[in-house]
Amino acid sequence: MLTESFLAATLTANKAPAHTSAALKDVGIFLHEAQPQSTFRHGYKKSSSQPGCVAISDSHIFAAQADKAVVHVYSRERGNQEATVPFPERLHSLVFARGAAILILGTEAGKLLLWEVATGRLTTSVAAHLQPVSSLCITPDNKYIISASADTSVHVWSLAQLISFLQLGGTYGAEDTSKSPVRTFAAHRTAVTAAACGHSEITTNFAITSSEDGTCYIWHVETGQILRTILLPIAAMCVAVDPADRVMYFGGKDGQIHAWDVFRHSEISPVSNLDPAAIAPIQLSAKDGWAAPTKDIGAANCLTLSYDGTSLLSGHSSGAVIRWDVAKHRILNEVANLGQPVTNIEMLDPTGFANQKRPGYSVVNIVKPNLEFASLSENGTCGVSAKYNLNTMITRPNSARQNEHDDIDNAITGPGISSTLLDAALRALGSGSGSGRGLIQSTTTDDAEKVQVEKLEEEVSKLKQQIAAFRRVEEKRKDKRLKRMMERENIDTKMRDAYFAAVKKSKDGDEAVKKWQQQKKAIDADSDRDYLDDEMDLT
């Protein structure tokens, strides 16, 4: 069964939490299942983190503690705190490079620390920012690190250059010009509040940064060229990008969510005239925002999207975690109220796929960083320290399993038993194999055993029919949902045109859009009825 969960971290406040459950006492990081059920699963205790100060790997959770120069390390497999790692200065942001198993930390002094969690090696960049590093993100190919600060600057760093053995500094804190940013984006005029990047692993990838004056820039990572300028009605505290790089979502200080659809709002121009500098800024009005449920919900500190991009989760200063329907631009429900300001939230990779890809290695135990670099005299000809040890467990990929136990191994380690293995087992129940001996010897199989085998075959057949029916309903539901999204987008465009046309003629804009609002309500009502009908078909 497909299961999707998320992690939410909070900032401990002076007031008592809203929840009184003994199981949630001292819990600062919450593991919550999103689907198929919405329920709390596990809590990690004694953590209090500012926004952007939690990073997640496949095996561990790293949380920089508020007002402390300490990172708490939690094991996801064992569900407990594994280590407390001190640092010489306070940390204001974290991001984990999964492909490289490196934790990047933004410090109060405006520099980056890179911690190889499987070796304990620690490297540092120059202090390029004049103020603390407030936001970090990394490109999907692990090539660039993007750092932002309240000093209005955004720097792009080469990950390979920062961790190179051939450019070692002498001790912690020693600055090396080779550890400088490869480029700087300097278009912002006020403090940068959020940063994110697209999901592309090629050179066309983009970054998106927002500042306190409500200005948001979408720019090319490789060149720093501005691609679009978006003007928000209020400063964005966080930014999330749709899995298909189609929509950007902004969480505002007022708790509202704003969305910008690349394809819906882009102007179609001849290729020869595509000059980003000539494209006018895109103004998003307050009417474009998705209304918060209450005025006292607090700022939207963090955002995350579901695997398929159909749901958006937002964490707020009031402690609420809200689920939004991105197609209907409205709230689905309040998933949880954690009682403390929610500062970090991240959707985890779903589990339950039939052919889920597994990494070829795993970091079982975290090696604490050594703040004193190895002296150059201990390095070999390649610059690698003699004390450099890698602590990891190599896992055998599925493609390497070419022996007779492939099906058994996949059944044990995979999400379930394949239909091929079930059919083979049923055939073995009723007949011999190889030397004439099966699970039940054919020479001793009586009528009662044959009846039992027939019942098992009938149950398996029914299960296959139910799975096929479920798949048909899901395909039907997906087609309907896509159709509704297109209809709503067309109505939104017409409603916006009608509103501005009425305002231009000094008429009541709200009155001009009532007809289109009624059509949207009718579409939503049809969508809800279709959803209930599909649920009845499944039952």
SVG drawing of the C-alpha trace seen along z (x, -y; Angstrom):
<svg xmlns="http://www.w3.org/2000/svg" viewBox="-24 -55 79 96">
<polyline fill="none" stroke="black" stroke-width="0.4" points="0.0,0.0 1.3,-3.5 2.0,-5.5 3.0,-9.1 4.2,-10.9 5.7,-14.2 8.0,-15.6 7.2,-18.8 9.5,-20.7 8.5,-23.3 10.1,-26.2 9.6,-25.8 7.7,-28.9 7.4,-30.0 3.7,-29.2 2.5,-25.7 1.7,-23.6 -1.9,-23.4 -1.8,-19.6 -1.8,-17.9 -1.0,-14.3 1.7,-12.7 3.0,-11.1 3.7,-14.5 5.5,-16.0 8.9,-17.5 8.3,-16.5 9.9,-19.0 9.8,-17.0 6.7,-15.1 6.4,-12.3 2.8,-12.4 1.2,-10.1 -0.6,-12.0 -2.2,-9.2 -3.9,-6.8 -4.6,-7.8 -4.0,-11.2 -2.4,-10.4 0.5,-11.1 3.2,-8.3 6.2,-9.2 7.8,-12.1 11.5,-13.2 12.1,-14.9 14.0,-17.9 14.3,-19.9 13.6,-23.6 14.4,-24.9 14.1,-28.1 12.8,-28.1 15.2,-26.4 17.1,-24.7 16.1,-21.0 17.5,-18.7 16.5,-15.1 18.5,-12.3 17.3,-8.7 18.5,-7.6 18.8,-10.6 17.3,-13.9 19.5,-16.9 18.1,-19.8 20.0,-23.0 18.8,-24.2 17.5,-27.8 19.9,-30.1 22.5,-27.3 25.5,-26.3 24.3,-22.6 22.9,-20.2 20.8,-17.3 21.0,-14.1 18.1,-11.7 18.0,-8.2 14.9,-7.6 15.3,-3.8 15.6,-3.6 13.4,-6.6 15.7,-8.2 18.3,-10.9 21.7,-9.5 24.1,-12.4 24.5,-16.0 27.1,-17.8 28.5,-21.2 29.8,-23.8 32.0,-26.9 29.2,-29.3 25.4,-29.4 23.7,-27.9 20.9,-29.6 20.1,-27.2 20.6,-23.6 20.3,-21.5 21.3,-18.0 22.9,-16.9 21.6,-13.3 23.6,-12.2 26.9,-13.3 25.9,-12.5 27.0,-16.0 25.2,-18.3 25.6,-22.0 25.2,-24.5 24.8,-28.2 26.5,-30.1 25.9,-33.3 29.2,-34.7 27.9,-34.4 29.9,-31.3 29.1,-27.7 30.2,-24.5 30.2,-21.2 30.1,-18.1 30.6,-14.7 28.4,-12.7 30.0,-9.3 33.6,-10.5 33.4,-13.3 35.4,-15.6 34.4,-19.3 35.3,-22.1 34.4,-25.7 33.9,-28.5 34.8,-32.1 32.5,-34.5 30.9,-35.9 27.7,-37.1 27.8,-40.1 24.9,-38.7 23.9,-35.2 23.0,-32.7 19.2,-32.6 18.3,-30.2 19.9,-27.4 19.0,-25.1 20.9,-22.7 20.4,-21.8 19.2,-18.3 22.4,-17.3 24.4,-18.4 26.4,-20.8 25.5,-24.1 24.6,-25.4 22.5,-28.5 22.7,-30.6 20.7,-33.7 21.1,-36.3 19.4,-39.4 22.3,-41.4 20.3,-41.2 22.9,-38.9 22.4,-35.5 25.5,-33.4 26.0,-30.3 28.7,-27.9 30.3,-24.9 29.9,-21.9 32.8,-20.0 35.1,-23.0 34.2,-23.4 34.9,-19.8 38.0,-19.3 41.0,-17.8 43.4,-19.8 42.3,-23.1 42.5,-22.4 42.7,-25.3 45.0,-24.8 42.6,-25.0 39.0,-25.8 38.3,-29.4 41.1,-29.8 39.8,-31.6 40.9,-30.5 40.0,-32.5 39.4,-29.2 36.4,-28.7 34.6,-31.7 31.2,-31.7 31.3,-31.0 28.7,-33.8 26.5,-36.3 22.9,-37.3 22.6,-40.9 19.2,-42.1 17.4,-42.2 17.3,-45.5 16.0,-44.2 16.6,-41.2 16.1,-37.9 13.6,-35.8 13.4,-32.5 15.2,-30.6 14.4,-27.5 15.4,-25.9 13.8,-23.8 14.0,-20.0 16.0,-19.9 19.3,-18.2 20.6,-19.9 22.0,-23.4 18.5,-25.0 17.6,-24.8 16.4,-28.0 16.4,-29.4 13.7,-31.5 14.4,-34.0 12.0,-36.3 12.7,-39.4 11.0,-41.4 9.6,-44.0 7.6,-41.3 9.8,-41.1 10.5,-37.7 13.0,-36.8 13.2,-33.7 16.7,-33.4 19.0,-31.1 21.4,-29.3 24.2,-28.9 24.3,-32.6 22.4,-34.6 20.1,-36.1 16.7,-37.2 13.9,-35.2 10.8,-36.6 10.0,-39.2 7.0,-38.6 5.6,-41.2 3.8,-39.8 1.3,-41.8 3.1,-40.7 6.6,-39.3 6.9,-35.6 8.4,-33.6 8.9,-30.4 8.8,-29.2 7.9,-25.7 8.2,-24.5 5.8,-22.1 7.4,-18.7 6.9,-19.5 8.4,-23.0 5.1,-24.3 3.8,-26.3 5.6,-28.3 3.9,-28.7 4.6,-31.4 3.7,-31.4 3.0,-34.9 3.4,-36.7 -0.4,-36.9 -0.9,-33.1 -2.1,-33.3 -0.8,-31.2 0.0,-32.7 0.6,-30.7 2.1,-31.6 1.5,-29.2 4.3,-29.5 2.3,-28.4 -1.0,-30.2 0.6,-33.6 3.4,-33.5 3.0,-35.7 3.4,-34.1 6.0,-36.0 8.1,-35.3 11.4,-33.6 13.3,-36.6 11.6,-38.9 12.1,-36.8 14.1,-39.3 13.7,-38.7 14.6,-42.3 11.7,-43.5 9.1,-41.4 7.0,-43.4 6.9,-42.3 4.0,-40.1 1.8,-41.6 -0.1,-39.2 -2.9,-40.9 -4.5,-40.0 -7.4,-38.5 -5.0,-35.9 -4.2,-34.6 -5.7,-31.5 -7.5,-32.8 -6.3,-31.7 -8.9,-29.9 -8.6,-32.5 -6.8,-35.8 -4.9,-34.5 -3.4,-31.5 0.0,-33.3 2.6,-33.4 3.2,-30.5 6.7,-29.6 7.2,-26.5 5.6,-24.7 5.9,-21.3 4.1,-19.4 2.8,-15.9 4.6,-13.5 2.1,-14.1 1.8,-17.8 -2.0,-17.8 -1.8,-18.8 0.2,-21.5 1.0,-21.5 1.8,-24.7 3.1,-25.1 2.0,-28.2 3.1,-30.2 -0.1,-29.2 1.0,-25.6 -1.5,-24.6 -0.5,-22.3 -3.0,-23.0 -3.6,-20.9 -4.5,-22.8 -6.1,-21.6 -3.9,-23.1 -6.5,-22.6 -9.4,-24.3 -7.1,-26.9 -8.8,-26.2 -8.3,-24.5 -9.0,-20.7 -8.5,-20.4 -6.3,-21.1 -4.1,-18.1 -2.8,-18.8 -2.2,-21.5 1.2,-21.0 0.8,-23.6 4.0,-25.5 5.1,-27.5 5.7,-25.1 9.0,-26.2 10.0,-23.3 7.9,-20.8 9.0,-18.3 7.1,-15.6 9.0,-12.3 9.5,-10.0 6.4,-7.7 6.8,-4.0 4.9,-1.1 5.9,-1.4 6.2,2.1 9.6,1.3 10.8,-1.3 14.4,-2.3 16.8,-1.8 20.1,-3.6 23.3,-1.6 24.6,-2.6 23.4,-3.7 24.9,-5.7 24.2,-3.6 26.1,-5.7 26.9,-9.4 30.5,-10.4 30.9,-13.6 32.9,-16.3 36.4,-17.1 36.9,-20.8 40.7,-20.5 41.6,-19.7 44.4,-17.2 47.7,-18.8 49.1,-18.9 52.1,-16.8 49.6,-13.9 48.2,-14.1 49.3,-11.8 50.1,-12.8 46.3,-13.2 45.7,-15.5 43.7,-12.8 44.3,-12.7 45.7,-9.5 43.0,-9.5 40.2,-9.8 37.8,-6.8 34.5,-6.2 31.8,-4.5 28.9,-3.3 27.1,-0.1 27.0,1.0 23.7,2.5 23.2,4.9 21.0,3.4 18.1,5.5 19.8,5.7 22.6,7.8 20.2,10.5 20.5,13.0 20.3,16.3 17.4,18.6 16.3,16.7 15.4,13.4 11.6,13.7 12.0,14.6 14.4,11.8 12.1,9.3 9.1,10.6 11.0,10.2 12.6,6.8 9.9,5.4 6.5,3.9 4.6,7.2 4.5,10.6 4.3,10.5 1.4,12.1 3.9,14.3 5.2,15.8 1.6,16.3 0.7,18.2 3.7,20.4 3.0,21.2 -0.6,22.2 0.6,24.4 3.0,26.1 0.2,26.7 -1.6,29.0 1.2,30.6 4.7,31.9 7.8,30.1 11.2,31.3 11.6,34.7 7.8,35.0 7.6,33.4 5.9,30.0 4.6,28.1 1.9,30.8 2.8,34.2 0.6,34.9 0.4,38.6 -1.2,37.7 -3.4,34.9 -7.0,35.7 -10.3,34.0 -10.2,31.7 -6.8,30.4 -8.0,29.8 -11.0,27.8 -8.7,25.7 -6.5,25.0 -9.5,24.0 -10.6,21.6 -7.2,20.0 -7.2,19.6 -10.7,18.1 -9.6,15.6 -6.6,14.6 -8.8,14.1 -11.1,11.8 -8.2,9.8 -6.9,9.3 -10.3,8.1 -10.5,5.6 -7.1,4.3 -8.1,3.9 -11.2,2.0 -9.3,-0.2 -6.9,-1.1 -9.8,-1.9 -11.4,-4.2 -8.1,-5.9 -7.5,-6.5 -11.0,-7.9 -10.6,-10.1 -7.3,-11.4 -8.9,-12.3 -11.7,-14.1 -9.4,-16.0 -7.3,-17.2 -10.4,-18.3 -11.6,-20.2 -8.3,-22.0 -8.4,-23.1 -12.0,-24.4 -11.1,-26.3 -8.0,-27.8 -10.2,-29.1 -12.7,-30.5 -10.0,-32.2 -8.7,-33.9 -12.1,-35.1 -12.9,-36.2 -9.7,-38.2 -10.3,-39.8 -13.9,-40.7 -12.7,-42.2 -10.1,-44.5 -12.4,-45.5 -15.0,-46.5 -12.5,-48.5 -11.2,-50.2 -14.8,-51.3 -15.2,-52.5 -17.7,-49.7 -17.9,-47.3 -15.3,-44.6 -16.8,-42.2 -20.2,-42.3 -18.6,-41.6 -17.1,-38.3 -20.1,-36.9 -21.2,-34.9 -17.8,-33.2 -17.7,-32.5 -21.0,-30.6 -19.6,-28.5 -16.5,-27.7 -18.8,-26.6 -20.8,-24.4 -17.6,-22.8 -16.4,-22.2 -19.8,-20.7 -19.6,-18.3 -16.1,-17.4 -17.2,-16.5 -20.1,-14.4 -17.8,-12.6 -15.4,-11.9 -18.2,-10.3 -19.4,-8.3 -15.9,-6.9 -15.7,-6.0 -19.0,-4.1 -17.7,-2.3 -14.7,-1.1 -16.9,0.2"/>
</svg>
